[in-house]
Amino acid sequence: MSDEIRISDLARPQLSAEQRGAMEYADTLHIELNRESILREAQQITGLEDFGPSDFLSRLDLLCDEWGSDTALTNLGRLSLRNKLLQHASSRLLIHDVLRRHPEIHDIQIEAPIIVAGLPRSGTTHLLNLMAADSRLRALPLWESYEPVPLPTEQLRGDGVDPRYQRCADQWHMMQALSPLLAAMHPMNPDHIHEELELMGPDFASYNYEWLSVSPRWRDHYYATDQTPHYEYLKTVLKILTWQDGDHSGSATRWVLKCPQHLEQLAVLHRVFPDATVAVTHRDPVSVIQSAITMLGYGQRINRKQVDLDGLATYWSDRILHLLRACVSDRAVWPQAQSIDVLFHEFMADDLAMVEKIYATAGLDMSASARLELQCFLDAHPRGKDGRVVYNLRQDFGVDPTQLRERFSFYFDRFPVNIEVR
């Protein structure tokens, strides 16, 4: 049987029984998408009351107002968005509480992290998960990114499983039932190494909200706001995780991280993590856009009343353009001694060789044991393991790849990226 997957009903989805059932159930619910109900429920879940500095409230209000007034959302979409905000509010309470009880956490150092920055769908996920297989490096699994601090009332289960891990696993099983092709595009199992921007969620920050729903007002707020405090918040949560590991000095922990948002925040990233090594991935932006909007369009079948393929193509073409203009403008902020450009076609041709180059830049040797760990990861995670989605920008979205690529000529002039989509 062919491992190629073609989503033929992208514009006019044919819903499964599981999808219809979930949507019908959500339609029976009254979903309050407002600050008061979210914060109140977060307090009930955690048993805590103090959210810390109140500057986050205006950001939470903006998200609630933008999403709450979006009449194109299904009730299942509204429920999913509210659950995400509730998760972030609960984590904020827990983060503030542990910092209040253990102020020594602030003294921990996050030293010389290796950070991947690059377009979404440009190999950043594979690169991060590959380096995370190196046991010398500390990475952020999905389950821990969702709930970085445990509830004070919870203990490990009798079988040693963390309740946070189990909740993430349950969510993944549900996601697979409702979006069965997602694993082929972007796996979200609990052990999957995730983007650290999730740790900005409890500060109600980052461009992540744009991926969750149509959010142009949030985008404009994000553009107009200095992101340095939110990167500092992220760094503080990394300190908490380091402290929870039992490393109270920080010197024994070297983090490996990644996030596409860093492309347009390279100066902020340098300000907050000045001793980092940054690997910047590069890929044909047309291929990136094609892949990203197909994934988002697939998700809209249960979250929105109609799939807006034109809107996705327009929004994310502009969004990727913004990321790349910022990257070209600010790339020189990171000196050659601390950064490396990773061309997608070179990385795909020999991923271990590319990791070795990144390690050399970071001052980390490719030991025999590390090479074995990385090779074991590659053997266990062959490309296309869950199938390979076949994309078609022209047929699915009515967009001519050549014309779209003209908008990115400045990027091709700067980086020798191979053209993939014609």
N, C-alpha and C positions, 0 to 999 in steps of 0.2 A: 504494500500500500504506500502511496506517495506521502512524503512528509510535508508537502507543500500545502499551505492553508490559504485559500482565497475567500475573503469575506465578500460574498456576492450580494448581500442584503444591507449594505452599509447605509444607504439612503432611506430604504424602506424596510426596517427590521422585521423579521419573522420571529416573534418572541417564543421562547420555550415555555413549557408548563411551569417550570420553576420561576422563571422571570415574571410570568403573569400572576402567579400566586403571591410572590413577594410584593408586587405592586398593588394587588388587590388588598392584601393585608395592610400595607402602609396607608391606603386610602381610608381605612377605618380609624386611623389615629388622628388626634389633634396635636399638632407639633408646634410648640412655642419657640420661635426663633428670635429670642430677645435676651438681653443681658441678664435681667433679673432671674429668669427661670434657669438659665445655664449656670450662673454663679451659685444660686441656691442649691441646685442639685449637686454641683461639685462639692460644696460644703457637706452635704449629706453623705456623699460617697466616701469622703476622706475623713470626716470628723474634725476637720480643721476650718478655721474662719478667716485667717489673715492671708490675703493675696499679695501682700507687699506693696511696693510703689504702685500708685493708681494710674500712671500714665497709659497703661495698657487698655483702660476702659474705652477710650475714644476709638482705639483700633478695633476692639471687639464690637462696639456699636456700629462702626462702619460696615463690618462684615455682616452683622445681623441685618442691618438696613438694606444693604445691597442684595443679599441673598433672599431676605424676607419679602422684598418687593418684586422678585423675579417670578412672574406669573407663568413662565415657561417651564419651571421646575415641576417634576412630578413630586408627589408626597414622599416617595421613596428617596428621591434626590434630596429633599428638604431634611428628611430624617438622617441621612448619611452626613450631611453638612453639619447638622446640629450635634451629632455624635462626635464629630471631629473637634468642634469647639468645646464640647463638654470634656473630652479627653485632655485638651490643652489646658482648660481651666483647672481640672483636677491635678494635673501635673504641676501647674504653677503653685498651687497650695502646698504640695509635697516638697517641691524644690525650695520654696521660701522657708518652710518649716525646718528642713534639714540644715540649711544655712544658718538659721537662727540658733539652732542647738549646737552646731559645730562650726563656729566662725573660722576655725583653723583651716577649713577647706580652702578658703581664699588664698592661703599661703602656698598651696600646691602649684607647681610649675608644669605647664604643658610645653614640653621641650621638643624642638625640631620635628614637628609633625611632617608627614609626607601627604600632600594635598593634591588631589586630582581636580582640575577645572577644565571644563569643556562642554560643548553643546550637548543637550540631551540627545540620546540615541546616537552618540558618536563613539561608543566603546568605553565610556567612563565607568559604567556598571561592571562590565567584564574586567576592566583593569583593576578596579577597587577590590572586587571579590577575589581576583587572582592574588593580589598582594596580601590580602587579608588571610590567605591560607598560610602565610609565613608566621609561625608561632612567635616570632620575635616582635611582631607588631600587634597593637591593640586596635580593633575595629569595632564598629557599631552594628550589631545585628538588628534586624527590623523590630523584633519584640522589645528590645531595650530602648530603641529610639522612640517607640510609641509611649512607653511608660518607664522613663529613666529612673524614677525613685519608687520603690515598692510602697504599697499601702502599709501603714503601721500595724494594722490588725491581721495581716496575712503572713503566713509562713510557707516554706516549701512543702509541697505535698508529700505524702508518704513515699512515693516513688522518686522523690528528689526533683520533680518538675516544678519550676517557678510558676505560680498562677498567672503571671504576666505573659509568660511563654505560651501557656495553654490558651489564654484569651486570644492571643495573636494567631495561634494555630486554628482555633475555631473560626476566627474571622476569615482566614485564608480559605478554609473549607467552604465557607459560605460564598466567598468571592468566586471561587472556582465553579460553584453551582450556578451563580448568577451571570458570570462572565467567563465561560469556559475557555475562551481563546487567549485570556490574559497571560497565562503562563508562557505562551509562545512569544509574547511581546515584551512582558516585563514581570518576571516572577516576584511574588510578594509572600513567600513562605517565611516562617519565623526566623530561620537561620540566615536568610538572605541579608547580605551586608548592605546597609541603607545609607542614604544621604544624611549628613549631620544637620542639614537645615531643619529637619524635623525637631531638633532641639531648640530651635527658635520659636516653635509653635507655642509653648507656654508663655512666651512674651508677645504672642499674637503679631508675629512679624514673618518676613520672607516672601518670596514670590511663589511659594508653594501653593498659596490659596488660588492663584490663577489656574493651576492644574486641576484643582478640585471642582471648580465651576466657573461660569462666565463672570468675570470680575474686573471690568475695565476701570471702575472707580477705585478699587483696591490697587490696581496697577498704577494709576496716576498718583495715588498717595505714596506708594512705594518709591516711584521715581523721584518724588519731591522731598523725600526724607533721607537724612543721613543714616546709613545702616550701621554705623560703628557701634552704637549701644547694643544693637541686637547681636552683632558678632561677639561683643564682650559677654553678653548673656550666654550665648552658645559656648564660649570658652569656659565660663563658670560651670555650666552643666557638665562639660568634659572633666572638670576638676572633681565634681561630685562623683562621677562614674569612676575616676581614678581612685578616689578615696574609698569608695564602696568596694573596690577590688582589694583593698588592704594596703595599697601603696600610698602611704601618707607623705612621701617625699616628692613623688612625681618623677624622680630621676630614672626610675627603672621602666617607665612606660613611654613608648613611642607610638603615637597614634598614626593611623593611615585613614584618610578622610576623602570625601569627594562631593562636589555639588556643582551643577551647571551655573547656578546663580553667581558663583565666584567670577565668572567671565566678565560680568559687568560691575564687579566690586573688587577688582584686583588691588586697587589702592587701599581700600578698607581692609582687605585680607592681609595685606602687608603690614598695615598699622597694628593689627591685633595679633598676628602670628609672624613677627618679623624674622624669626629664625627658621621658618618652614622651607621645605623644598616643594616647589609647585610643578606638576606635570600638566601641561595644557594640551588637551586632545583637539585634533582638527579633522573635520570631515566635510564633504560636499553638503552645504546647507540645504540644498534641494532634497537630498536623500533624507536628511534630518527632519525637515518639515513634512515630507511625505509619510514618514514613519510615525511621527508624533501625532499628526492630525488623524491618521487612521486609527491609532490607539484611542485617542480622545473621542472620535466619532463612534467607535464601537461601544465605549462606555456610556455615551449619551442615550442609547436605546432604552435604558431603564431610569436614567436620571432626569431626562428632559422629555417633554411631550412630543417634540419633533427633533430629529437630528438635523443640525444646522451645518452642513458641510461647507457652504460658502463662507459662513461666519468663521468657522474654524480655520479655513485656508487663509482668510484675510488677517485674522487676529495673530495667528502664530507665524505667518510670514513677517509681519511687522515686528513681532516679539523677538524672533531669531535675529532679525536685522539689528535691533537695538543691542542685543547681546554681543554681536560680532563687531559693531561699530565701537562699542566700549572696549572690547578686547584689543582691537587694532590700535585704538588710541592709548590704552594704558599698559600694553604688554611690557613695555620697557621699565615699568615700575619694579619688576622682578629682575634682579641682575642675573647674568648668565650663570654665575656660580651656584645659584639657588633655583634654577628653573630649566625646564626642558620642554620642547615642543614635540608632541607625539602625533605623527601623521597616521590616520586611520588605516590606510592601506599597508603601511609598514608594520603597524601593530598587529594587524590581522595575519600578515605573512609570517611573523615570528614573534609571538607574544612574550615568550621567555627572554628573548634577546632584548626586547624593548624594556622589560622590567629590569633587566640587568643594567641597562643604560640609566634608568631612573635611579636605581640603587647607587650607581657610581656617582651621580650628581648629589645624592643625599648622604654620601659617605658611609654607605652600608654595603658590606661585602655580600656577594651571592655565594653563600656557603653551600657545601654539598647537601647538608640537611635541608636548607631552605629550598634549594633546587628540587629536591625530592618532594617536599611538601607542595610546591607549586605544580609539579608534574602530576602528582596524585590528584590535585584539584582538577587539572585539565582532563585527566582520564575519566574522572567521575562526572564531569560537566561538559560533554562534547557539544559543539555548536549544533543547534537545531534539535537538541534532545527532546524538546516538547513540540517540535514541528517548526516550520519556517513560513511565516506569513509573507505572501506575495503582494506587494504594493503596486498601485497604479495611479499616479497622481493625475494624469490626464483623463483616464476613464472614470475614476471615482469622484474627482473634484473639479473636472473641467479646467484644470490649470496646465498650461504649457510649460514644461520644465525649463526649456531654453530661455523663454521670456522671463520666467521667475529668476533664473540664475543671473540675469543681467543686473538685478538689483544688488548682487553681491560681488561685483567685479573688483571692488576695493579689497575684499577679503582674499580672493584668488591672486591678486597682485602682491599681497603680503605673505601668503603661505602657499606652498606648492601642493595643494590639495587635488587629488584625482577627481575628475567628474565621474559620477556614478549613474545618474539618471538622465536619459536623453529623450 
